[in-house]
């Protein structure tokens, strides 16, 4: 028979594995969304320039609007993914606290240590949302350029 401490440790290990898998899934999703966004934007920019070269202003306008909508939509998806990731991090943080106390190792509080980045403006989410916003603004400008030009 296992002692209550062994049972608690086993439960903590299972909870930690589950929480880490959740965080990893949504972190990887977030990275995949960024990669897909960059590829999609490259194709849209190419289509926009091709439409302008072919003197198809209406098509260029529509591609510009589509690029702006896609840019802002990816921001919404990233915000949702950030919430999903943080839900898992909250659980990992609690488990790390318990393990840090049990093992007398304060350095096990990894999530708490990285929760407040030294350079706040360089957090992954802020960088991703800045890329989305700037791309959306470029597409809005491109749409206006195609409309006026």
C-alpha positions as CSV (number, residue, x, y, z in Angstrom):
1,X,0.0,0.0,0.0
2,X,1.2,3.5,-0.8
3,X,1.6,6.1,1.9
4,X,-0.5,9.3,1.7
5,X,2.6,11.2,0.7
6,X,3.3,8.8,-2.2
7,X,-0.3,9.1,-3.3
8,X,-0.1,12.9,-3.1
9,X,3.2,12.9,-5.1
10,X,1.7,10.6,-7.7
11,X,-1.4,12.8,-8.0
12,X,0.8,15.9,-8.4
13,X,2.8,14.2,-11.1
14,X,-0.3,13.3,-13.0
15,X,-1.7,16.8,-12.6
16,X,1.6,18.3,-13.7
17,X,1.8,16.1,-16.8
18,X,-1.8,17.0,-17.7
19,X,-1.3,20.7,-17.2
20,X,2.0,20.8,-19.1
21,X,0.4,18.9,-22.0
22,X,-2.4,21.5,-22.1
23,X,0.1,24.4,-22.1
24,X,2.2,22.8,-24.7
25,X,-0.7,22.1,-27.0
26,X,-1.9,25.7,-26.9
27,X,1.6,27.2,-27.1
28,X,2.2,25.1,-30.2
29,X,-1.1,26.2,-31.6
30,X,-0.2,29.8,-31.1
31,X,3.1,29.3,-32.9
32,X,1.4,27.5,-35.8
33,X,-1.2,30.3,-36.1
34,X,1.6,32.8,-36.4
35,X,3.4,30.7,-39.0
36,X,0.2,30.2,-41.0
37,X,-0.5,33.9,-40.8
38,X,2.9,34.9,-42.2
39,X,2.4,32.5,-45.1
40,X,-1.1,33.7,-45.8
41,X,0.0,37.3,-45.7
42,X,2.9,36.6,-48.1
43,X,0.4,35.1,-50.6
44,X,-2.0,38.1,-50.1
45,X,0.7,40.7,-50.7
46,X,1.8,38.8,-53.8
47,X,-1.8,38.7,-55.1
48,X,-2.3,42.4,-54.2
49,X,0.8,43.5,-56.1
50,X,-0.1,41.3,-59.1
51,X,-3.6,42.9,-59.2
52,X,-2.1,46.4,-59.2
53,X,0.4,45.5,-62.0
54,X,-2.6,44.1,-64.0
55,X,-4.5,47.4,-63.4
56,X,-7.2,45.5,-61.6
57,X,-7.9,48.1,-58.9
58,X,-11.2,46.6,-57.6
59,X,-9.4,43.2,-57.1
60,X,-6.5,44.9,-55.3
61,X,-9.0,46.7,-53.0
62,X,-10.8,43.4,-52.2
63,X,-7.4,41.7,-51.5
64,X,-6.5,44.6,-49.3
65,X,-9.7,44.4,-47.3
66,X,-9.3,40.6,-47.0
67,X,-5.8,41.1,-45.7
68,X,-7.0,43.6,-43.1
69,X,-9.9,41.3,-42.0
70,X,-7.5,38.3,-41.8
71,X,-5.0,40.3,-39.8
72,X,-7.5,41.4,-37.2
73,X,-9.1,37.9,-37.1
74,X,-5.8,36.3,-36.3
75,X,-5.5,38.8,-33.4
76,X,-8.8,37.5,-32.0
77,X,-7.6,33.9,-32.4
78,X,-4.3,34.7,-30.7
79,X,-6.1,36.3,-27.7
80,X,-8.3,33.2,-27.3
81,X,-5.2,31.0,-27.5
82,X,-3.5,33.1,-24.9
83,X,-6.4,32.6,-22.5
84,X,-6.3,28.8,-23.1
85,X,-2.5,28.8,-22.4
86,X,-2.9,30.9,-19.3
87,X,-5.6,28.5,-17.9
88,X,-3.0,25.7,-18.0
89,X,-0.3,27.9,-16.6
90,X,-2.5,28.7,-13.6
91,X,-2.6,25.0,-12.7
92,X,1.1,24.5,-13.4
93,X,1.8,27.5,-11.1
94,X,-0.1,25.9,-8.2
95,X,1.6,22.6,-8.6
96,X,5.0,24.3,-8.8
97,X,4.2,26.1,-5.5
98,X,3.3,22.8,-3.8
99,X,6.4,21.1,-5.2
100,X,8.6,24.0,-4.2
101,X,7.4,23.8,-0.6
102,X,7.6,20.0,-0.5
103,X,11.1,19.9,-2.0
104,X,12.4,23.1,-0.3
105,X,13.3,24.4,-3.8
106,X,11.9,27.8,-4.4
107,X,13.4,27.7,-7.9
108,X,10.7,25.2,-8.9
109,X,8.3,28.2,-9.2
110,X,9.2,28.6,-12.9
111,X,5.9,30.0,-14.1
112,X,5.9,32.7,-11.4
113,X,9.5,33.6,-12.3
114,X,8.7,34.2,-15.9
115,X,5.2,35.6,-15.5
116,X,6.6,39.2,-15.3
117,X,9.1,39.6,-18.2
118,X,12.0,42.0,-17.9
119,X,11.0,43.7,-21.1
120,X,7.2,43.8,-21.1
121,X,7.0,45.1,-24.6
122,X,8.8,42.0,-25.9
123,X,6.3,39.4,-24.6
124,X,5.2,36.9,-27.2
125,X,1.6,38.1,-27.2
126,X,2.5,41.7,-27.7
127,X,4.9,40.9,-30.5
128,X,2.3,38.8,-32.3
129,X,-0.5,41.3,-31.9
130,X,1.9,44.1,-33.1
131,X,2.6,42.1,-36.2
132,X,-1.1,41.5,-36.8
133,X,-2.0,45.2,-36.2
134,X,0.8,46.6,-38.4
135,X,-0.1,44.1,-41.2
136,X,-3.8,45.1,-40.9
137,X,-2.9,48.7,-41.1
138,X,-0.7,48.1,-44.2
139,X,-3.5,46.3,-45.8
140,X,-5.9,49.2,-45.0
141,X,-3.4,51.6,-46.5
142,X,-3.0,49.3,-49.6
143,X,-6.8,49.2,-50.0
144,X,-6.9,53.1,-49.9
145,X,-4.0,53.2,-52.3
146,X,-5.8,50.9,-54.8
147,X,-9.0,52.9,-54.4
148,X,-7.4,56.3,-54.9
149,X,-4.8,55.2,-57.5
